[in-house]
Amino acid sequence: MILSKEKLGALVEQVKISGALFAAPAVDGGQVVMKSVNVADEISFDYVITANSAKEYLFPQTETIAVVEIEKNKVKLSAVEPDAPETVLFGVRPCDAAAFASLRSVFTWDFIDESYTKREDKSIVLSVACTKGDEGCFCTSVGLKPDTTDGSDLQLKETTDGGSFVVEALTDKGKEFVKKFSDVFDDGSADTKAIFTPDEIPGGVDIEKIKERLADPAHYADPVWPELARKCFGCGACTFSCPTCHCFDITDEGDVFSTERKKNWDACQIDNFTLHASGHNPRDTQTKRWRNRFMCKFHIYPKKFTTKGCVGCGRCVRVCPVRLDITEVMAEFSK
């Protein structure tokens, strides 16, 4: 099928009329971010990857999950249903789409977290394969590709003339979407632009060697950790920009009579993340916290699940204020 960029405006309009939210890459504050748009003219096509991931549409940065009210002689606790509107996520890069499966693995592991699953069930992912990239891209090093279809309901590939997308429906949800908005999609095919391929990481990366080395507890005392992590000062930018990071905390916010119980993103790179009530902190140095993040991506997570702990989007490389590059660590642990 073909989706012409000229008809994209009609698609946005029809989606909005249906009552759904349409999110796409758009310029905001001088950078391209994934955000809600009202017209196709807001959509940007000139981007490698959005500054934020589409994760926040399924796993919000903060949300109220319960309300506690103190009344005379009683305490009233009320659950808050998740706000889960029908959502179209357009222009998601394949690495970000693959990250949704990673999140679902966590949020359906030992408990079904409906705050996540209800949103994902009501969302449809239209990914756009990558025709360009930058030095931060390393999806091929973690076993993905710039046109990976994992997590996508529809995948779009830009045509050589730049005026349209060739569309492939990958799931039943994707096929239903095409059927629902059939007047926007045209039958046919066309030549597409070449898919971008990331450069090989200097020194090479071998995921299996990384897993093997991290599985040996002797690596905890490896002097390479303080050397690799010495620049990190725990800002958490890598964690908050990551499409697969899923840690959160629960806080009660309000006053003595009315309190909202909130679920907020948290970051393993922040010094009080593992702080015990006793005052003990098992990860009391930034080296230990950074080591844990790397282990989570390439040992702890893969040991539990079949999905990816890291999808190679490269956001952590791009946002790090001290240019701490995870691919350098991957290369070091591939030796």
Contacts in CASP RR format, 6 or more apart in sequence:
PFRMAT RR
TARGET T0000
AUTHOR 0000-0000-0000
METHOD contacts of the structure
MODEL  1
MILSKEKLGALVEQVKISGALFAAPAVDGGQVVMKSVNVADEISFDYVIT
ANSAKEYLFPQTETIAVVEIEKNKVKLSAVEPDAPETVLFGVRPCDAAAF
ASLRSVFTWDFIDESYTKREDKSIVLSVACTKGDEGCFCTSVGLKPDTTD
GSDLQLKETTDGGSFVVEALTDKGKEFVKKFSDVFDDGSADTKAIFTPDE
IPGGVDIEKIKERLADPAHYADPVWPELARKCFGCGACTFSCPTCHCFDI
TDEGDVFSTERKKNWDACQIDNFTLHASGHNPRDTQTKRWRNRFMCKFHI
YPKKFTTKGCVGCGRCVRVCPVRLDITEVMAEFSK
1 166 0 8 1.000
1 167 0 8 1.000
1 168 0 8 1.000
1 169 0 8 1.000
1 178 0 8 1.000
1 185 0 8 1.000
1 186 0 8 1.000
1 187 0 8 1.000
1 188 0 8 1.000
2 159 0 8 1.000
2 164 0 8 1.000
2 165 0 8 1.000
2 166 0 8 1.000
2 167 0 8 1.000
2 185 0 8 1.000
2 186 0 8 1.000
2 187 0 8 1.000
2 188 0 8 1.000
2 189 0 8 1.000
2 190 0 8 1.000
3 11 0 8 1.000
3 156 0 8 1.000
3 164 0 8 1.000
3 165 0 8 1.000
3 167 0 8 1.000
3 184 0 8 1.000
3 185 0 8 1.000
3 186 0 8 1.000
4 163 0 8 1.000
4 164 0 8 1.000
4 186 0 8 1.000
5 40 0 8 1.000
5 45 0 8 1.000
5 162 0 8 1.000
5 163 0 8 1.000
5 164 0 8 1.000
5 165 0 8 1.000
6 163 0 8 1.000
7 184 0 8 1.000
7 186 0 8 1.000
8 40 0 8 1.000
8 43 0 8 1.000
9 39 0 8 1.000
9 40 0 8 1.000
10 183 0 8 1.000
10 184 0 8 1.000
11 40 0 8 1.000
11 181 0 8 1.000
11 184 0 8 1.000
12 22 0 8 1.000
12 37 0 8 1.000
12 38 0 8 1.000
12 39 0 8 1.000
12 40 0 8 1.000
12 43 0 8 1.000
13 39 0 8 1.000
14 181 0 8 1.000
14 184 0 8 1.000
15 22 0 8 1.000
15 88 0 8 1.000
15 181 0 8 1.000
16 22 0 8 1.000
16 38 0 8 1.000
18 86 0 8 1.000
19 85 0 8 1.000
19 86 0 8 1.000
20 85 0 8 1.000
20 86 0 8 1.000
20 87 0 8 1.000
20 88 0 8 1.000
21 36 0 8 1.000
21 57 0 8 1.000
21 85 0 8 1.000
21 86 0 8 1.000
21 87 0 8 1.000
21 88 0 8 1.000
22 36 0 8 1.000
22 37 0 8 1.000
22 38 0 8 1.000
22 87 0 8 1.000
22 88 0 8 1.000
22 90 0 8 1.000
23 34 0 8 1.000
23 35 0 8 1.000
23 36 0 8 1.000
23 37 0 8 1.000
23 54 0 8 1.000
23 57 0 8 1.000
23 87 0 8 1.000
23 88 0 8 1.000
23 89 0 8 1.000
23 90 0 8 1.000
24 34 0 8 1.000
24 35 0 8 1.000
24 37 0 8 1.000
24 42 0 8 1.000
24 43 0 8 1.000
24 89 0 8 1.000
24 90 0 8 1.000
24 91 0 8 1.000
25 32 0 8 1.000
25 33 0 8 1.000
25 34 0 8 1.000
25 43 0 8 1.000
25 44 0 8 1.000
25 45 0 8 1.000
25 47 0 8 1.000
25 50 0 8 1.000
25 91 0 8 1.000
26 32 0 8 1.000
26 33 0 8 1.000
26 34 0 8 1.000
26 35 0 8 1.000
26 37 0 8 1.000
26 42 0 8 1.000
26 43 0 8 1.000
26 44 0 8 1.000
27 33 0 8 1.000
27 44 0 8 1.000
28 35 0 8 1.000
31 51 0 8 1.000
32 44 0 8 1.000
32 46 0 8 1.000
32 47 0 8 1.000
32 50 0 8 1.000
32 51 0 8 1.000
33 50 0 8 1.000
33 51 0 8 1.000
33 52 0 8 1.000
34 50 0 8 1.000
34 52 0 8 1.000
34 53 0 8 1.000
34 54 0 8 1.000
34 56 0 8 1.000
34 57 0 8 1.000
34 89 0 8 1.000
34 92 0 8 1.000
37 43 0 8 1.000
43 90 0 8 1.000
45 158 0 8 1.000
48 130 0 8 1.000
48 132 0 8 1.000
48 133 0 8 1.000
48 134 0 8 1.000
48 137 0 8 1.000
49 93 0 8 1.000
49 95 0 8 1.000
49 96 0 8 1.000
49 133 0 8 1.000
49 137 0 8 1.000
49 313 0 8 1.000
49 314 0 8 1.000
49 315 0 8 1.000
50 93 0 8 1.000
50 96 0 8 1.000
51 241 0 8 1.000
51 315 0 8 1.000
52 241 0 8 1.000
53 96 0 8 1.000
53 99 0 8 1.000
53 241 0 8 1.000
53 242 0 8 1.000
53 243 0 8 1.000
53 313 0 8 1.000
53 315 0 8 1.000
54 89 0 8 1.000
54 92 0 8 1.000
54 96 0 8 1.000
54 100 0 8 1.000
54 125 0 8 1.000
54 243 0 8 1.000
55 96 0 8 1.000
55 99 0 8 1.000
55 100 0 8 1.000
55 103 0 8 1.000
55 243 0 8 1.000
55 244 0 8 1.000
57 87 0 8 1.000
57 89 0 8 1.000
57 119 0 8 1.000
57 123 0 8 1.000
58 100 0 8 1.000
58 103 0 8 1.000
58 116 0 8 1.000
58 119 0 8 1.000
58 120 0 8 1.000
58 123 0 8 1.000
59 103 0 8 1.000
59 107 0 8 1.000
59 115 0 8 1.000
59 116 0 8 1.000
59 119 0 8 1.000
59 246 0 8 1.000
59 265 0 8 1.000
61 264 0 8 1.000
61 265 0 8 1.000
62 262 0 8 1.000
62 263 0 8 1.000
62 264 0 8 1.000
62 265 0 8 1.000
63 82 0 8 1.000
63 83 0 8 1.000
63 115 0 8 1.000
63 262 0 8 1.000
63 263 0 8 1.000
64 80 0 8 1.000
64 260 0 8 1.000
64 261 0 8 1.000
64 262 0 8 1.000
64 263 0 8 1.000
65 79 0 8 1.000
65 80 0 8 1.000
65 82 0 8 1.000
65 115 0 8 1.000
65 250 0 8 1.000
65 261 0 8 1.000
65 262 0 8 1.000
65 263 0 8 1.000
66 77 0 8 1.000
66 78 0 8 1.000
66 79 0 8 1.000
66 80 0 8 1.000
66 260 0 8 1.000
66 261 0 8 1.000
67 77 0 8 1.000
67 78 0 8 1.000
67 80 0 8 1.000
67 258 0 8 1.000
67 259 0 8 1.000
67 260 0 8 1.000
67 261 0 8 1.000
68 75 0 8 1.000
68 76 0 8 1.000
68 77 0 8 1.000
68 78 0 8 1.000
68 252 0 8 1.000
68 258 0 8 1.000
68 259 0 8 1.000
68 260 0 8 1.000
68 261 0 8 1.000
69 75 0 8 1.000
69 76 0 8 1.000
69 78 0 8 1.000
69 257 0 8 1.000
69 258 0 8 1.000
69 259 0 8 1.000
70 76 0 8 1.000
70 256 0 8 1.000
70 257 0 8 1.000
70 258 0 8 1.000
82 114 0 8 1.000
82 115 0 8 1.000
82 118 0 8 1.000
82 119 0 8 1.000
84 118 0 8 1.000
84 119 0 8 1.000
84 121 0 8 1.000
84 122 0 8 1.000
85 122 0 8 1.000
86 122 0 8 1.000
86 123 0 8 1.000
87 119 0 8 1.000
87 122 0 8 1.000
87 123 0 8 1.000
87 124 0 8 1.000
88 123 0 8 1.000
88 124 0 8 1.000
88 126 0 8 1.000
88 177 0 8 1.000
89 123 0 8 1.000
89 124 0 8 1.000
89 125 0 8 1.000
89 126 0 8 1.000
90 126 0 8 1.000
90 128 0 8 1.000
91 126 0 8 1.000
91 127 0 8 1.000
91 128 0 8 1.000
91 156 0 8 1.000
92 125 0 8 1.000
92 126 0 8 1.000
92 127 0 8 1.000
92 128 0 8 1.000
92 152 0 8 1.000
93 127 0 8 1.000
93 128 0 8 1.000
93 130 0 8 1.000
93 313 0 8 1.000
94 127 0 8 1.000
94 129 0 8 1.000
94 130 0 8 1.000
94 139 0 8 1.000
94 144 0 8 1.000
94 145 0 8 1.000
94 146 0 8 1.000
94 147 0 8 1.000
94 148 0 8 1.000
94 149 0 8 1.000
94 150 0 8 1.000
94 152 0 8 1.000
94 155 0 8 1.000
95 139 0 8 1.000
95 144 0 8 1.000
95 148 0 8 1.000
95 243 0 8 1.000
95 311 0 8 1.000
95 312 0 8 1.000
95 313 0 8 1.000
96 127 0 8 1.000
96 243 0 8 1.000
96 311 0 8 1.000
96 313 0 8 1.000
97 125 0 8 1.000
97 127 0 8 1.000
97 148 0 8 1.000
97 149 0 8 1.000
97 150 0 8 1.000
97 151 0 8 1.000
97 152 0 8 1.000
98 144 0 8 1.000
98 148 0 8 1.000
98 150 0 8 1.000
98 151 0 8 1.000
98 307 0 8 1.000
98 308 0 8 1.000
98 311 0 8 1.000
99 243 0 8 1.000
99 244 0 8 1.000
99 308 0 8 1.000
99 311 0 8 1.000
99 313 0 8 1.000
100 120 0 8 1.000
100 125 0 8 1.000
100 151 0 8 1.000
101 150 0 8 1.000
101 151 0 8 1.000
101 307 0 8 1.000
101 308 0 8 1.000
102 243 0 8 1.000
102 244 0 8 1.000
102 246 0 8 1.000
102 301 0 8 1.000
102 305 0 8 1.000
102 307 0 8 1.000
102 308 0 8 1.000
102 309 0 8 1.000
102 311 0 8 1.000
103 116 0 8 1.000
103 120 0 8 1.000
103 244 0 8 1.000
103 246 0 8 1.000
104 116 0 8 1.000
104 117 0 8 1.000
104 120 0 8 1.000
104 307 0 8 1.000
105 304 0 8 1.000
105 305 0 8 1.000
105 306 0 8 1.000
105 307 0 8 1.000
106 246 0 8 1.000
106 305 0 8 1.000
107 113 0 8 1.000
107 115 0 8 1.000
107 116 0 8 1.000
107 117 0 8 1.000
107 246 0 8 1.000
108 117 0 8 1.000
109 304 0 8 1.000
109 305 0 8 1.000
115 263 0 8 1.000
124 153 0 8 1.000
124 154 0 8 1.000
124 173 0 8 1.000
124 174 0 8 1.000
124 177 0 8 1.000
125 151 0 8 1.000
125 152 0 8 1.000
125 153 0 8 1.000
125 154 0 8 1.000
126 152 0 8 1.000
126 153 0 8 1.000
126 154 0 8 1.000
126 155 0 8 1.000
126 156 0 8 1.000
127 149 0 8 1.000
127 151 0 8 1.000
127 152 0 8 1.000
127 154 0 8 1.000
127 155 0 8 1.000
127 156 0 8 1.000
128 155 0 8 1.000
128 156 0 8 1.000
128 157 0 8 1.000
128 158 0 8 1.000
128 165 0 8 1.000
129 146 0 8 1.000
129 147 0 8 1.000
129 155 0 8 1.000
129 156 0 8 1.000
129 157 0 8 1.000
129 158 0 8 1.000
129 192 0 8 1.000
129 195 0 8 1.000
130 137 0 8 1.000
130 146 0 8 1.000
130 147 0 8 1.000
130 195 0 8 1.000
130 196 0 8 1.000
131 158 0 8 1.000
131 193 0 8 1.000
131 194 0 8 1.000
131 195 0 8 1.000
131 196 0 8 1.000
132 196 0 8 1.000
133 146 0 8 1.000
133 196 0 8 1.000
133 198 0 8 1.000
134 318 0 8 1.000
135 199 0 8 1.000
135 317 0 8 1.000
136 198 0 8 1.000
136 314 0 8 1.000
136 317 0 8 1.000
136 318 0 8 1.000
136 327 0 8 1.000
137 146 0 8 1.000
137 196 0 8 1.000
137 198 0 8 1.000
137 312 0 8 1.000
137 313 0 8 1.000
137 314 0 8 1.000
138 198 0 8 1.000
138 201 0 8 1.000
138 205 0 8 1.000
138 312 0 8 1.000
138 314 0 8 1.000
138 327 0 8 1.000
138 330 0 8 1.000
139 145 0 8 1.000
139 146 0 8 1.000
139 148 0 8 1.000
139 198 0 8 1.000
139 311 0 8 1.000
139 312 0 8 1.000
139 313 0 8 1.000
140 146 0 8 1.000
140 197 0 8 1.000
140 198 0 8 1.000
141 198 0 8 1.000
141 201 0 8 1.000
141 204 0 8 1.000
141 205 0 8 1.000
141 207 0 8 1.000
141 312 0 8 1.000
141 327 0 8 1.000
141 330 0 8 1.000
142 207 0 8 1.000
142 308 0 8 1.000
142 310 0 8 1.000
142 311 0 8 1.000
142 312 0 8 1.000
143 207 0 8 1.000
143 308 0 8 1.000
144 150 0 8 1.000
144 308 0 8 1.000
144 311 0 8 1.000
144 312 0 8 1.000
145 195 0 8 1.000
146 195 0 8 1.000
146 196 0 8 1.000
146 197 0 8 1.000
146 198 0 8 1.000
147 155 0 8 1.000
147 157 0 8 1.000
147 195 0 8 1.000
149 155 0 8 1.000
149 168 0 8 1.000
149 170 0 8 1.000
152 170 0 8 1.000
152 171 0 8 1.000
153 169 0 8 1.000
153 170 0 8 1.000
153 171 0 8 1.000
153 173 0 8 1.000
153 174 0 8 1.000
153 177 0 8 1.000
154 167 0 8 1.000
154 168 0 8 1.000
154 169 0 8 1.000
154 170 0 8 1.000
154 174 0 8 1.000
154 177 0 8 1.000
154 178 0 8 1.000
155 167 0 8 1.000
155 168 0 8 1.000
155 170 0 8 1.000
156 165 0 8 1.000
156 166 0 8 1.000
156 167 0 8 1.000
156 168 0 8 1.000
157 165 0 8 1.000
157 166 0 8 1.000
157 168 0 8 1.000
157 192 0 8 1.000
157 193 0 8 1.000
157 195 0 8 1.000
158 164 0 8 1.000
158 165 0 8 1.000
158 192 0 8 1.000
158 193 0 8 1.000
159 165 0 8 1.000
159 166 0 8 1.000
159 190 0 8 1.000
159 191 0 8 1.000
159 192 0 8 1.000
159 193 0 8 1.000
160 190 0 8 1.000
160 191 0 8 1.000
160 192 0 8 1.000
160 193 0 8 1.000
161 190 0 8 1.000
162 193 0 8 1.000
164 190 0 8 1.000
166 189 0 8 1.000
166 190 0 8 1.000
166 192 0 8 1.000
167 178 0 8 1.000
167 185 0 8 1.000
169 175 0 8 1.000
169 177 0 8 1.000
169 178 0 8 1.000
178 185 0 8 1.000
201 327 0 8 1.000
201 330 0 8 1.000
201 331 0 8 1.000
202 331 0 8 1.000
203 331 0 8 1.000
203 334 0 8 1.000
204 331 0 8 1.000
204 334 0 8 1.000
205 327 0 8 1.000
205 330 0 8 1.000
205 331 0 8 1.000
205 334 0 8 1.000
206 334 0 8 1.000
207 298 0 8 1.000
207 334 0 8 1.000
209 333 0 8 1.000
209 334 0 8 1.000
209 335 0 8 1.000
210 298 0 8 1.000
210 299 0 8 1.000
210 330 0 8 1.000
210 333 0 8 1.000
210 334 0 8 1.000
211 298 0 8 1.000
211 299 0 8 1.000
211 302 0 8 1.000
213 219 0 8 1.000
213 333 0 8 1.000
214 294 0 8 1.000
214 295 0 8 1.000
214 298 0 8 1.000
214 299 0 8 1.000
214 333 0 8 1.000
215 299 0 8 1.000
220 291 0 8 1.000
224 332 0 8 1.000
225 287 0 8 1.000
225 290 0 8 1.000
225 291 0 8 1.000
226 287 0 8 1.000
228 290 0 8 1.000
228 324 0 8 1.000
228 328 0 8 1.000
228 329 0 8 1.000
228 332 0 8 1.000
229 286 0 8 1.000
229 287 0 8 1.000
229 290 0 8 1.000
229 291 0 8 1.000
229 324 0 8 1.000
230 287 0 8 1.000
231 322 0 8 1.000
231 323 0 8 1.000
231 324 0 8 1.000
232 269 0 8 1.000
232 286 0 8 1.000
232 287 0 8 1.000
232 289 0 8 1.000
232 290 0 8 1.000
232 322 0 8 1.000
232 324 0 8 1.000
233 286 0 8 1.000
233 322 0 8 1.000
234 269 0 8 1.000
234 270 0 8 1.000
234 271 0 8 1.000
234 286 0 8 1.000
234 289 0 8 1.000
235 269 0 8 1.000
235 321 0 8 1.000
236 267 0 8 1.000
236 269 0 8 1.000
236 270 0 8 1.000
237 316 0 8 1.000
237 319 0 8 1.000
237 320 0 8 1.000
237 321 0 8 1.000
238 269 0 8 1.000
238 293 0 8 1.000
238 315 0 8 1.000
238 316 0 8 1.000
238 319 0 8 1.000
238 320 0 8 1.000
238 324 0 8 1.000
238 326 0 8 1.000
239 245 0 8 1.000
239 247 0 8 1.000
239 267 0 8 1.000
239 268 0 8 1.000
239 269 0 8 1.000
239 293 0 8 1.000
240 265 0 8 1.000
240 267 0 8 1.000
241 315 0 8 1.000
241 316 0 8 1.000
241 318 0 8 1.000
241 319 0 8 1.000
242 313 0 8 1.000
242 315 0 8 1.000
242 316 0 8 1.000
243 311 0 8 1.000
243 313 0 8 1.000
243 315 0 8 1.000
244 297 0 8 1.000
244 301 0 8 1.000
244 308 0 8 1.000
244 309 0 8 1.000
244 310 0 8 1.000
244 311 0 8 1.000
245 265 0 8 1.000
245 267 0 8 1.000
247 265 0 8 1.000
247 266 0 8 1.000
247 267 0 8 1.000
247 268 0 8 1.000
247 273 0 8 1.000
248 263 0 8 1.000
248 264 0 8 1.000
248 265 0 8 1.000
248 266 0 8 1.000
249 263 0 8 1.000
249 264 0 8 1.000
249 266 0 8 1.000
250 261 0 8 1.000
250 262 0 8 1.000
250 263 0 8 1.000
250 264 0 8 1.000
251 261 0 8 1.000
251 262 0 8 1.000
251 264 0 8 1.000
252 259 0 8 1.000
252 260 0 8 1.000
252 261 0 8 1.000
252 262 0 8 1.000
253 259 0 8 1.000
253 260 0 8 1.000
253 262 0 8 1.000
254 260 0 8 1.000
266 273 0 8 1.000
267 273 0 8 1.000
268 274 0 8 1.000
268 283 0 8 1.000
268 289 0 8 1.000
268 292 0 8 1.000
268 293 0 8 1.000
268 296 0 8 1.000
269 286 0 8 1.000
269 289 0 8 1.000
269 290 0 8 1.000
269 293 0 8 1.000
270 289 0 8 1.000
271 281 0 8 1.000
271 284 0 8 1.000
271 286 0 8 1.000
271 289 0 8 1.000
272 281 0 8 1.000
273 283 0 8 1.000
273 289 0 8 1.000
274 281 0 8 1.000
274 282 0 8 1.000
274 283 0 8 1.000
274 289 0 8 1.000
275 281 0 8 1.000
276 282 0 8 1.000
282 288 0 8 1.000
283 289 0 8 1.000
283 292 0 8 1.000
290 324 0 8 1.000
294 326 0 8 1.000
294 329 0 8 1.000
294 333 0 8 1.000
296 309 0 8 1.000
297 309 0 8 1.000
297 310 0 8 1.000
297 326 0 8 1.000
298 309 0 8 1.000
298 310 0 8 1.000
298 330 0 8 1.000
298 333 0 8 1.000
301 308 0 8 1.000
301 309 0 8 1.000
302 308 0 8 1.000
302 309 0 8 1.000
310 326 0 8 1.000
314 326 0 8 1.000
316 326 0 8 1.000
317 323 0 8 1.000
317 325 0 8 1.000
317 326 0 8 1.000
317 327 0 8 1.000
END
